[in-house]
Amino acid sequence: HAKAFSEARILHRDVSAGNILIVRTTKDEKVVTSGLLNDWDLSKDIDIKEVRQADRTGTWQFMSARLLAHRSKIHEVQDDLESFLHVLLY
């Protein structure tokens, strides 16, 4: 997520438990665990500042409280980060 935001300048906008894959591989006889964020269908360029839809997109159970409370707010990086927190608590 950090690389997508800083290098590609896009937000995922649908961070949820179902969109995070845990990948376990073996490297030099050690088990290495990493995460993979998938399902980028709802992603958006961070330079687009207007709300394009009247309804929110994403998985409501993991959406930030700010976006749920204010339909006209623009999705920002802190909203994705809060979604990661909700996934961790879940």
Residue pairs with C-beta under 8 A, 6 or more apart in sequence:
1 12
1 15
1 37
1 80
1 84
4 10
4 11
4 12
4 37
4 43
5 11
5 46
5 77
5 80
9 45
9 46
9 47
10 40
10 43
10 44
10 45
10 46
11 43
11 44
11 46
11 75
11 76
11 77
11 79
11 80
12 19
12 37
12 40
12 42
12 43
12 80
13 42
13 43
13 44
13 57
13 58
13 75
13 79
13 80
14 39
14 41
14 42
14 43
14 57
14 58
14 59
15 37
15 58
15 62
15 80
15 83
15 84
15 87
16 58
16 59
16 61
16 62
16 83
16 87
17 62
17 87
17 90
18 39
18 59
19 37
19 38
19 39
19 59
20 35
20 36
20 37
20 38
20 87
21 35
21 36
21 37
21 38
22 33
22 34
22 35
22 36
23 33
23 34
23 35
23 36
24 31
24 32
24 33
25 31
25 32
25 34
26 32
42 57
42 58
44 52
44 75
46 77
49 74
50 74
51 72
51 73
51 74
54 71
55 71
56 63
56 67
56 68
56 71
58 83
60 68
61 86
61 90
62 83
62 86
62 87
62 90
63 79
63 83
63 86
64 78
64 79
64 82
64 83
65 82
66 73
66 78
66 79
66 82
67 73
67 75
67 79
